[in-house]
Amino acid sequence: MLAERAADEAEGRTPWFPALRHRNFRLFVVGQGLSLVGFWMQSVGQSWLVYRLSDSPLALGFVAFAGYLPILALSPVAGVFVDRTRRRPLLLVTQSLLLLLALGLGILVALRVATVGAIVAFAFGVGLVSSIDVPARQAFLVEMTGPADLPGAIALNSSIFNTARMVGPVMAGVVLGAVGEAACFFVNAASYVAVLWALLRMRLPADAPAPPAHALRAELRSGLEYVWRDRALRDLLLLLGVVGAFGLPYQVLMPVFARTVFAAGPRAYGLLLTAAGVGAVASSLLLASRTPSRDAHRGKLLDGLVLFALGVLGLAVTRSLALAVASQVVAGFGMIRYTTTTNTLLQLLAADDYRGRVMGLHTVMFLGTAPAGSLLLGGLAERFGAPTAALVSGAVSLAAAGSLAVGRRRRAARRAA
């Protein structure tokens, strides 16, 4: 890693995407990119299958809840496991298990014996594995790039995710129409082969001995105490929990906006989702092309949260589809600027011995709070309408940005004193 950086500096080069100078990360980008397209294909195919089998929106909610419940409950404990274990072998296991789960569900669908109960069980299994896989993948990024290029790696990882979120559903629509839902699961299973290939091809330093294992409860408590003592980590995670619960789940309202607010159909729904994806990809690519200082990261944190809040508020108050699409671009841009910068700061601030536990808590705040927020916003939309629910989401996010600004001002005043 140091040799690659020195060569660039000696020749006066500043790569646009610094993280890509690392061979291991380039392999990861290829494998992860293909796998995420498969993931989104399965996600769309699974939702279509559940609704076809049940004709019930509630069944869709049960499947989503089953997938998120293990992440909410187990990610802090999984973070302890990540800190105890070498991460590449761990990822080889988790990615293999995800492959088998996709393959198993695909076989049930192909044999026409899949039921909603079986899908709920498989979704729970995916959530169980993901509660370990997500913090492990996040903590593994620094091993592929080193601390200096970690911010760019996190941003590029985000851009891959959001690009796949736009490409995968389009491909799923074609596959669903041509050959049915089972193919989506089989494609996803095959896509995990790309990740396994990338992990096996990586050249990593000789594995350090695994840290000594202590009692699980003691290590979990140690991680929680570590985060609570570190004010910066604590504030970042608490703020992410608020935004993750009340702000980010606003996307669940998009079908309602498309159908009732704008009196349009699936095309408007697709436009609103795509607009957010375009903003997200643009934001992540911009972040990945630079290596800012830590103070600059804190500025991006506030800028991103303000832009996200304004985008959601714009969506809430407009009755023009064109302005709503523009608001979605702004919201998507701000969302990634905020969430990616939060991830970056957590990893830069966390000690190596606690990185897995910190990222486990990040997973809880980022993903685990979403189901409760989705239910809350859905309830508000049902009672008061989608614009009111989006207004609450944007207002809470703007208030969170205000608290962040006040905290920055106080820290600046303490440094100046």
MIRO-206448 format. One record per residue (C-alpha): x, y, z; residue in one letter. Coordinates in Angstrom, 2 decimals. Each point is the difference from the previous one (the first is absolute). Layout:
N
        x        y        z  resn
        X        Y        Z     A
...
This chain:
417
        x        y        z  resn
     0.00     0.00     0.00     M
     2.76     2.45     0.96     L
     1.99    -0.89    -3.13     A
    -3.02     0.70    -2.22     E
    -0.54     3.39     1.65     R
     3.71     0.90    -0.20     A
     0.08    -0.82    -3.72     A
    -2.96     2.27    -0.63     D
     1.53     2.84     1.98     E
     3.41    -0.41    -1.67     A
    -1.57     0.33    -3.43     E
    -2.16     2.91     1.08     G
    -3.21    -1.92    -0.50     R
    -3.12     0.48     2.08     T
    -2.43    -2.72    -1.03     P
    -3.62     1.02    -0.34     W
    -1.10    -2.96     2.09     F
     2.94    -0.60     2.37     P
    -1.43    -3.21     1.47     A
     0.20    -1.69    -3.42     L
     3.80     0.04     0.07     R
    -0.26    -3.02     2.33     H
    -0.26    -3.33    -1.82     R
    -1.97    -1.64     2.81     N
    -2.60     2.74    -0.07     F
    -0.30    -0.17    -3.80     R
    -0.80    -3.70     0.34     L
    -2.54     0.84     2.68     F
    -1.67     2.61    -2.23     V
    -0.48    -2.54    -2.82     V
    -1.29    -2.78     2.26     G
    -2.19     2.23     2.13     Q
    -1.43     1.81    -3.02     G
    -1.17    -3.21    -1.65     L
    -1.31    -1.40     3.27     S
    -2.03     3.09     0.83     L
    -1.75    -0.07    -3.35     V
    -1.03    -3.56     0.83     G
    -1.09     1.10     3.49     F
    -2.33     2.66    -1.39     W
    -1.37    -2.43    -2.57     M
    -0.86    -2.41     2.79     Q
    -1.52     2.80     2.09     S
    -2.36     1.00    -2.82     V
    -0.78    -3.61    -0.90     G
    -0.71    -0.88     3.62     Q
    -2.42     2.90     0.49     S
    -1.80    -0.88    -3.22     W
    -0.21    -3.66     1.05     L
    -1.35     0.79     3.48     V
    -2.68     2.29    -1.37     Y
    -0.96    -2.53    -2.69     R
    -0.33    -2.78     2.56     L
    -1.83     2.02     2.66     S
    -1.56     3.06    -1.66     D
     0.74     1.65     3.35     S
     2.10     3.12     0.72     P
     0.21    -1.22     3.60     L
     1.83    -3.12    -1.17     A
     2.58     2.25    -1.67     L
     0.45     1.72     3.35     G
     0.50    -3.31     1.82     F
     2.70    -1.07    -2.47     V
     1.82     3.34     0.34     A
    -0.28    -0.12     3.78     F
     1.34    -3.57     0.09     A
     3.04     1.12    -1.97     G
     0.77     3.00     2.20     Y
    -0.76    -1.50     3.42     L
     3.28    -1.99     0.30     P
     1.98     3.06    -1.09     I
    -1.62     2.10     2.71     L
     0.39    -2.65     2.69     A
     3.34    -1.60    -0.80     L
     2.29     2.53    -1.71     S
     1.58     1.23     3.27     P
     0.82    -3.60     0.96     V
     1.14    -0.69    -3.57     A
     2.38     2.94     0.31     G
     1.73    -1.81     2.88     V
     0.34    -3.06    -2.22     F
     1.47     2.12    -2.81     V
     2.63     1.39     2.38     D
     0.90    -3.54     1.12     R
     0.32    -1.47    -3.49     T
     2.15     0.51    -3.10     R
    -2.27     1.80    -2.40     R
     0.75    -1.57    -3.39     R
    -0.69    -3.58     1.15     P
    -3.11     1.27     1.77     L
    -1.25     1.66    -3.19     L
     0.65    -3.17    -1.99     L
    -2.34    -1.81     2.40     V
    -2.74     2.65     0.06     T
    -0.01     0.50    -3.77     Q
    -0.15    -3.78    -0.52     S
    -2.99    -0.23     2.36     L
    -1.78     2.81    -1.86     L
     0.63    -1.85    -3.26     L
    -1.56    -3.17     1.43     L
    -3.03     1.88     1.34     L
    -0.67     1.61    -3.39     A
     0.47    -3.33    -1.75     L
    -2.29    -1.82     2.44     G
    -2.82     2.50    -0.37     L
     0.43    -0.01    -3.78     G
    -0.42    -3.81    -0.03     I
    -3.21     0.24     2.07     L
    -1.39     2.61    -2.38     V
     1.00    -2.00    -3.08     A
    -1.74    -3.08     1.46     L
    -3.08     2.16     0.75     R
    -0.06    -0.97     3.66     V
     1.04     3.37     1.45     A
    -2.35     1.50     2.57     T
    -0.06     3.36     1.75     V
     1.06    -1.77     3.20     G
     3.01    -1.51    -1.76     A
     0.96     3.40    -1.42     I
    -0.25     1.55     3.48     V
     2.31    -2.74     1.31     A
     2.53     0.57    -2.78     F
    -0.17     3.78     0.53     A
     0.73    -0.57     3.69     F
     2.97    -2.18    -0.98     G
     1.35     2.68    -2.32     V
    -0.38     2.58     2.78     G
     1.77    -2.31     2.44     L
     3.01    -0.42    -2.29     V
    -0.05     3.69    -0.96     S
     0.21     1.04     3.66     S
     3.57    -1.38    -0.14     I
     0.76     0.61    -3.68     D
    -0.78     3.74    -0.07     V
     2.29     1.12     2.88     P
     2.68    -2.46    -1.19     A
    -0.01     1.49    -3.53     R
     0.11     3.53     1.37     Q
     2.89    -0.81     2.34     A
     1.84    -1.82    -2.81     F
     0.20     3.11    -2.20     L
     2.92     1.43     1.97     V
     1.97    -3.25    -0.52     E
    -0.32     0.42    -3.77     M
     0.93     3.68    -0.23     T
     1.61     1.21     3.22     G
    -1.26     2.98     2.04     P
     1.11     2.69    -2.48     A
    -2.23    -1.20    -2.83     D
    -2.79    -1.37     2.20     L
    -2.35     2.98    -0.59     P
     0.15    -0.49    -3.76     G
    -0.54    -3.74     0.39     A
    -3.12     0.54     2.11     I
    -1.36     2.51    -2.52     A
     0.69    -2.28    -2.97     L
    -1.63    -2.87     1.86     N
    -3.05     2.22     0.41     S
     0.00     0.90    -3.70     S
     0.09    -3.70    -0.92     I
    -2.95    -0.67     2.29     F
    -2.08     2.83    -1.45     N
     0.89    -0.79    -3.61     T
    -1.05    -3.60     0.58     A
    -3.20     1.29     1.59     R
    -0.86     1.62    -3.35     M
     1.23    -2.80    -2.28     V
    -1.21    -3.04     1.97     G
    -3.75     0.81     0.01     P
     0.06     0.72    -3.75     V
     1.61    -3.38    -0.68     M
    -2.40    -1.66     2.42     A
    -2.94     1.43    -1.89     G
     1.28    -1.50    -3.24     V
     0.72    -3.38     1.61     V
    -3.35    -0.13     1.82     L
    -1.87     0.63    -3.22     G
     2.04    -2.51    -1.98     A
     0.56    -3.00     2.29     V
    -1.50     0.71     3.44     G
     1.16     0.60     3.57     E
     2.23    -3.05     0.45     A
     2.54     1.35    -2.46     A
     0.53     3.10     2.18     C
     1.03    -2.22     2.90     F
     2.27    -2.13    -2.17     F
     1.70     3.09    -1.47     V
     0.59     1.33     3.51     N
     1.47    -3.33     1.11     A
     2.35     0.02    -3.00     A
     1.03     3.60     0.71     S
     1.47    -0.99     3.38     Y
     2.58    -2.05    -1.90     V
     1.49     3.33    -1.16     A
     0.50     1.13     3.61     V
     1.53    -3.32     1.03     L
     2.35     0.15    -3.01     W
     1.05     3.55     0.92     A
     0.67    -0.90     3.63     L
     2.08    -3.04    -0.94     L
     2.07     2.02    -2.52     R
     0.96     2.70     2.50     M
     3.59     0.29     1.20     R
    -0.09     0.96     3.64     L
     2.81     0.23     2.56     P
     0.55    -3.09     2.09     A
    -2.91    -0.34     2.35     D
     0.72     1.30     3.47     A
    -0.92    -2.34     2.82     P
    -3.63     0.30     0.97     A
    -0.43     2.12     3.14     P
    -0.59    -1.95     3.20     P
    -3.68    -0.74     0.54     A
    -1.64     1.09     3.21     H
    -3.53    -0.60     1.23     A
    -2.51     1.20    -2.57     L
    -1.90     2.14     2.47     R
     3.21     1.62     1.21     A
     1.12     0.86    -3.54     E
    -3.43     1.34    -0.92     L
    -0.05     2.15     3.13     R
     3.55     1.15    -0.72     S
    -1.02     1.10    -3.49     G
    -3.05     1.89     1.25     L
     2.07     1.70     2.69     E
     2.67     0.90    -2.55     Y
    -2.55     1.71    -2.25     V
    -1.73     1.73     2.91     W
     3.30     1.39     1.33     R
     1.00     1.33    -3.42     D
    -2.30     2.97    -0.48     R
     0.61     0.29    -3.73     A
    -0.90    -3.65    -0.65     L
    -2.99     0.18     2.31     R
    -1.40     3.15    -1.62     D
     0.49    -1.33    -3.52     L
    -1.85    -3.24     0.80     L
    -2.84     1.65     1.91     L
    -0.55     2.53    -2.78     L
     0.03    -2.78    -2.60     L
    -2.58    -1.89     2.08     G
    -2.36     2.99    -0.05     V
     0.44     0.62    -3.73     V
    -0.14    -3.73    -0.74     G
    -3.29    -0.37     1.85     A
    -1.84     3.16    -1.05     F
     1.77     1.33    -3.08     G
     1.35    -2.70    -2.30     L
    -3.16    -2.20    -0.03     P
    -1.93     2.78    -1.81     Y
     0.59    -2.00    -3.21     Q
    -2.74    -2.40     1.12     V
    -2.43     2.78    -0.93     L
     0.95     0.12    -3.69     M
    -2.80    -2.28    -1.29     P
    -2.53     2.18     1.84     V
     1.44     3.20    -1.46     F
    -0.04    -1.47    -3.50     A
    -3.52    -1.34     0.17     R
    -1.92     2.45     2.18     T
     1.92     3.28     0.21     V
     0.97     0.19    -3.68     F
    -2.84    -2.19    -1.32     A
     2.48    -1.94    -2.14     A
     1.02    -3.62    -0.37     G
     3.06    -2.24     0.09     P
     1.92     2.32    -2.32     R
    -0.14     2.82     2.57     A
     0.99    -2.45     2.73     Y
     3.01    -1.07    -2.05     G
     0.96     3.62    -0.70     L
    -0.06     0.90     3.70     L
     2.16    -2.99     0.96     L
     2.40     0.52    -2.90     T
     0.40     3.70     0.83     A
     1.08    -0.84     3.55     A
     2.38    -2.60    -1.42     G
     1.54     2.49    -2.43     V
     0.64     2.47     2.82     G
     1.45    -2.76     2.17     A
     2.40    -1.26    -2.68     V
     1.14     3.55    -0.86     A
     0.65     0.73     3.68     S
     1.94    -3.19     0.65     S
     2.16     0.40    -3.11     L
     0.82     3.57     1.01     L
     0.99    -1.15     3.48     L
     2.07    -2.87    -1.41     A
     1.99     2.31    -2.26     S
     1.48     1.99     2.89     R
     1.94    -0.69     3.21     T
    -1.13     2.75     2.37     P
     1.27     0.80     3.49     S
    -1.89    -1.03     3.10     R
    -1.29     3.56     0.49     D
    -1.25    -0.01    -3.58     A
    -1.84    -3.26     0.75     H
    -1.85     1.71     2.83     R
    -1.06     2.78    -2.34     G
    -1.31    -2.55    -2.50     K
    -1.95    -1.65     2.81     L
    -1.97     3.18     0.64     L
    -0.34     0.97    -3.67     D
    -1.31    -3.44    -0.89     G
    -2.59    -0.11     2.78     L
    -1.27     3.50    -0.87     V
    -0.31    -0.88    -3.70     L
    -1.79    -3.25     0.83     F
    -2.48     1.78     2.28     A
    -0.69     2.73    -2.56     L
    -0.52    -2.59    -2.73     G
    -2.57    -1.90     2.10     V
    -1.75     3.23     0.99     L
    -0.11     1.03    -3.66     G
    -1.66    -3.31    -0.85     L
    -2.52     0.54     2.82     A
    -1.18     3.44    -1.11     V
     0.02    -0.25    -3.80     T
    -2.87    -1.26    -2.12     R
     2.06     0.03    -3.19     S
     1.51    -3.30    -1.10     L
     2.93     1.80    -1.65     A
     0.84     1.85     3.23     L
    -0.44    -3.21     1.96     A
     2.52    -1.74    -2.26     V
     2.43     2.90     0.53     A
    -0.54    -0.21     3.76     S
     0.75    -3.70    -0.12     Q
     3.34     0.68    -1.73     V
     0.90     2.45     2.79     V
    -1.17    -2.41     2.72     A
     1.97    -2.89    -1.52     G
     3.12     2.16    -0.33     F
    -0.24     1.21     3.60     G
    -0.85    -3.43     1.40     M
     3.17    -1.59    -1.36     I
     2.14     2.99     0.94     R
    -1.22    -0.34     3.59     Y
    -0.09    -3.79     0.40     T
     3.29    -0.66    -1.78     T
     1.80     2.71     1.97     T
    -1.43    -1.41     3.23     T
     1.35    -3.44    -0.92     N
     3.38     1.50    -0.87     T
     0.35     1.95     3.25     L
    -1.02    -3.01     2.10     L
     2.68    -2.15    -1.64     Q
     2.67     2.71     0.23     L
    -0.76     0.65     3.67     L
    -0.41    -3.62     1.13     A
     3.00    -1.89     1.35     A
     0.82    -3.17    -1.97     D
    -0.85    -2.23     2.96     D
    -3.51     1.45     0.15     Y
    -0.71     0.52    -3.71     R
    -2.31    -3.00    -0.37     G
    -2.06     0.96     3.05     R
    -0.27     3.62    -1.14     V
    -1.15    -1.10    -3.46     M
    -2.45    -2.42     1.60     G
    -1.58     2.94     1.82     L
     0.12     1.98    -3.26     H
    -1.98    -2.80    -1.67     T
    -2.64     0.17     2.74     V
    -0.37     3.78    -0.29     M
     0.10     0.05    -3.80     F
    -2.06    -3.10    -0.87     L
    -1.53    -1.31     3.21     G
    -2.03     3.13     0.78     T
    -1.59     0.07    -3.48     A
    -2.94    -2.42     0.63     P
    -1.34     2.05     2.94     A
     0.39     3.21    -1.99     G
    -1.72    -1.50    -3.03     S
    -2.95    -1.10     2.12     L
    -0.23     3.44     1.61     L
     0.12     1.91    -3.29     L
    -2.41    -2.48    -1.58     G
    -2.44     0.55     2.85     G
     0.30     3.78    -0.31     L
    -0.55    -0.22    -3.75     A
    -3.09    -2.18     0.44     E
    -1.53     2.40     2.52     R
     1.16     3.41    -1.23     F
     1.33    -0.59    -3.51     G
     3.46    -0.58    -1.49     A
     0.97     3.71    -0.20     P
    -0.53     0.39     3.76     T
     2.08    -3.10     0.72     A
     2.79     1.28    -2.27     A
    -0.24     3.39     1.73     L
     0.61    -1.69     3.36     V
     2.93    -1.96    -1.47     S
     1.61     3.11    -1.46     G
    -0.63     2.08     3.11     A
     1.61    -2.58     2.31     V
     3.00    -0.20    -2.34     S
     0.32     3.79    -0.08     L
    -0.19     0.12     3.81     A
     2.75    -2.64     0.12     A
     2.11     2.19    -2.30     A
    -0.64     2.93     2.35     G
     1.26    -2.01     2.98     S
     3.07    -0.97    -2.01     L
     0.68     3.66    -0.85     A
    -0.35     1.02     3.65     V
     2.40    -2.74     1.07     G
     2.59     1.11    -2.59     R
    -0.27     3.59     1.19     R
     0.51    -1.04     3.62     R
     3.04    -2.09    -0.86     R
     1.48     2.88    -1.97     A
    -0.57     2.34     2.95     A
     1.71    -2.44     2.38     R
     3.02    -0.29    -2.31     R
     0.21     3.80    -0.29     A
    -0.18     0.52     3.81     A
